[in-house]
Amino acid sequence: MLLLSREDIKKVFTMQDAIEVVKKAFCLVVEGECDAPIRTNIRAKKHDGCFLFMPAYAQELDAATLKVINIFPHNIDHGLPSSPAQVFLIDGKTGIMSAVLDGTYVTQLRTGAATGAAFEVLAKKDCRIGALIGTGGQAATQLEAMLAVRKLEEVRVYDLNGERTEAFADKMRNELGGYGARIVAVQSSDAAIEDADLVVTVTPATKPVFDGTKIKSGATISCVGSYQPHMQEMDPAVLPRASKIYFDSKEAVLAESGDILIPLEKGVITKDDFTGDLGDVLLGKTTGRENDDEIIVFETVGVATQDLVTAKAIYEKAVVAGAGYRWE
């Protein structure tokens, strides 16, 4: 069994690699080629956290995974990961465990890559300004993903904690400077989204984190953080303005995401307003962006198929490169 740490993975696998395999995952989802039950979610109410168990099996890949990921948003205040996790990769031919991967980093990669895939497919080609709301454990890969698929001049970063925002922006300037974009900490979500072509929200919020009336025409929005029915980052005001609404998995979103469930309950939107899953666009079954004025929304809660394809691709590259620690 191969043990793969964050550093092992970073040596062999890039964000662009992740975006490509996550696009494959989205296709598997809509084709029904991966058995990935809705995750088991056990709330830890005392600590405002939850334990998530996410299995998946794809016959086509001869592989299965189980991801154990625990979401404890207050960890960030103590310098701890907000989404500690492990991914167990299993050989689909023998049932033998092939690898254990740093699931925190796998989750960061594949979650960022979901946004990257959505922006690559749905965003207008000429994007100059990005906005990132949230600076927690998933934020860095969200930022890299938008930079990887569009040549941005500037990305504005906002979080409720001003000191953390400044520290995050400074760190990202050092780590992602090669992309050539200015990374700027701002003091409000209004300042972040002003004239932004790409908008990402990745927070544990239970009320909207931006003003939907101020989203510009032509913007593409990726909402990442709403993974429970009571959570809400997206301002419902943007939904009637949106030409199209896409999901990573409609089934998963309608089981979990307050971003969509709350506006549905209030009648802001109906299911007739849904366009489809991103995999439908990738497979040519559904229309993507049709002009540069459309506002497009992408809601993602994450599905185990993403973990499966990402973990298997990382494992294969690690074996070729001789990376990781072999536990016999």
N, C-alpha and C positions, 0 to 999 in steps of 0.2 A: 504494500500500500504506500502510495506517495503522499507525503505531507507537503503542502504548498502554502507558504506564508505570503503576506502582502508583497514583500520584496521579491520573492521568487516569481510571483505573477507579473509584477511590473517589468521584470527583465525580459519576459517573453510575449507580453500581450499589451497592445495599445488600445486607446479609445476607438480608433478607426476600426481595429479588429472587432471590438465589442459591438460597434454599430452594425457591422456587416452580419454578425451572427445573430444579433437581436432581430434584425429584419427577417432572417430565416425563422426565428421563433414565432414572430407574428404571423407568418404564413402558415406554420404548423398549427397555430391556434385556430385560425379560420377554416383550415382544411380538416380539422378534427383528428389530426394525426398524432396528437400527444394526449395521453391520459393524465390530466392534471386537475384533480378535484379542488374545489374552493378550499382555501387554506383553513386549518383549524386555528381559531383565535381564542385564547384564554386571557381574559382581562386580569390585570393586577391593579385593582382599583386603588389600593392603599398607596401605591407609588405612581399612579397615573401612567402605568405601563401595560404591556401585553406580551404574551408569548405566542409566537406564530410558528406553525409547523406546515411546511409546504412540500408535498411529494409530487413527483412527475415521472412518467415513463414514456419513451418514444420508441416504438418498435423499429422505425426506420433508422434510428441512431444506435440501436442495440445498447441503450443506456438508460439508467434511472438515476434520480437524485432525491435526496431529502435535505431541505434546508431548514435549519432551526434558527430563527431570528427573533430576537427579543427587543421590542421597541420601548425604550425608557427615555423620553425626551428631556427629562431633567438631568440626565447624565452629563449633558454638555456644560452645565454649571459647575461640574466637578472635574472637568478635564477628561471625562470618560466618553467612549463611543456611545452615541445615542441608539445605535442599531447593531449591537454585538451579534455575531452570527457565525455559523459553520455550515459548509455545504459538503455533504457526503455523496460522492460519485460512485455508482455501482455498475459493474459490468452486466449488461442486459443478457448476455449469453450464459453466464455462470452464476450470477447473483453474488459474486464476490466483490467486496469493496475495493475499488481501484484507487481512490484518493480521498483525502480530506483537505478541503481548501479553506483559506481564510474567507469565511462567508461575508464578513463585514465589507471587505474590499470587492468581492464578487458582486455583492448587492449594489455597492456604489457604482461599479462599472456598468452593470446591466441596466440600472435605473437611469444613470446618465445617458447610456446608449439609447434607451427608449425615447428620451427627449431628442437626442441627436437624430435618430431615425425619423421621428415625426417632423422635425425641422427640415431635414434633407428632402423629404418627400412633399411636405405641405407648405413650407415657407416660400415666399417670393424669392427670386434669385438675388435681387439687389437689396440686401439687408445691411444697414450700417450700425444700428444701435441695438444693444441687448439690455435686458433688465433681469436681475436675479433677486428675488425676495426670499430671504432665508439664508443663514450661513452655518447651518448645522452639519452633521456628518455626511449628508448626501450632496451638499452644495458644490463642492469642488469639482466633482465629475459632471454635474449639471452645467457648470460654467465651461468646462473643457469641451463638453459635447457641442454646445452652441458655437464655440470657436472652431471646432473641427469641421463643421459642415457649412459655415458661412464666414466670409471674410469681413469681420466686424471691425469698425473703427474704435468703438467704445462699448464697454459693458458697465452698467451702473448697478451697484450692489447695495441692498438695504436690509437691515434687521432691526428689531426693536432695541437690541443692545448695541449702542453706538460704539463702545470700545471694541466689542467683538467684531463689529462690521469693519472698523478700521484695520484691526489685526488680520482679519480674513483677507481683505483687499490687498494688504501689503504682502501677505504670504502668496496670494495668487499672482501678484505681479512678478514675484521671484520664480514661481514654479511654471507659469504659463506665458512668460514674457515672449517666448519664441513665436507665439501666434500673432504678435504685433498689435494687439488691441490695447487701448487704455483701459485699465480697470480702476473704477472710481467708487469710493464709498460715498453714499448720499444719506441725507437725514430724514427722508420721507419716502413712502411708496409712490407718491405723486411725482416726486423728482426722478424716481427710478423709471417709471413707465412713460414719462413725457417723450413723445416722438419715438418710442421704442418699437422696433420691427419684430423683435423676438422677446417674449416675456416668459419667465419661469418662476413658478411659486413652489417652494419646497420647505414648508413649515408645518408644525403640529397645530395650526390655528383652528379655532372653533367658530370664528367669524371672519368675513372677508378681509383680505389683506391689501386690496387695492380697489380703486374706484373704477368700476367697469365702464362708466360713461366717458372716461378719459383715455381709454384705449384707442389708438389711432386706427384709421382705416388701413387695411392691408397687414395688420399685425397677426402673428401666430402665437398662441398662448399654450404653454404646457403646464398643466397643474398636476403636481406630483405628490403632495403631502397628505391629501385627504384619503385615508385608508380605513376609516370607520364612519358609520352613518351619522354620527354627531359632529364630525369634523368638516370644516368648510373654509377653504382659502379663496375660492373664486367668488367674485361679486356676481350674483345672479343677473345684475343689470347688463352684463356683457352678452348674456346668452341670446336675448332677442335680437341683438345686433350681429350675432355670428351667422355667417352664411352656411357654415358646416361645423358639425360636432363629431369628432372621432374618438375612439377608445382604443386602448390596448386590447381589452376584452370587454365587450358589452356585458356579458354574464357576470364577470367579476366586479365591474363598476357598479352595476345595479344591485349587487349583493353587499357592497361595502362603502361606496363613496358618497359622503354628504354633499360634496360639490354638485352632484347630479340628483341625488335622492331628495334633498331639501327643496330645490326649485321645482322638481316634479310634484312633490306633495303640495306645494303652494300654488301650482298651476302656472308658474312662470314659463315653463316649457312642457311639452308632451313628448311621448316616445316617437311621435311622427317627426320631431325635429332632429332625431339622431341620423347621422349620415352612414355610419358603419364603423367597423374596426380598421385599424391601420393596415392589417394584413389584406383586407379587401382591396385597398388601394394598390398595395404592392403587387397583388396578383391580377390587377386590371379589372376587378369585379365592380369597383366603385370609383366614381370620379374624384380626383384630388382638386387642388386649387385650379380655378378657371380664369382668374384675373388678379391683378395686383391690389385691388381694392377690398377683396374679401377679408373679413376677420374670421379666422379659423381657430377653433378650440380643440385641444387634445387633452383628454383626461386619462391618466394612467394610475393604476393601483398596484401594478406589478403582478405577474403570474409566474408560476413555477416553471413553465416552459422556458422562460428567459434564463433562469438559473441553470436549467439542464443543458441548453445549447452552449451557454457561456462556459460552464464548468468543463464540459467535454472538450471544447475547443482549446481552453487553457491547458488542460491535461495533455492533450496531444502535442501541443507546442512544447510543453515542459519536458515531456519524454524525449522528444527530438533534441532539445537543447541540453538535456542532462540536468535540469533544474530541480530543486526541491530535495527533500530528505526521504530516502527509501526506508520505511519501517517494515522490517521483515517479521 
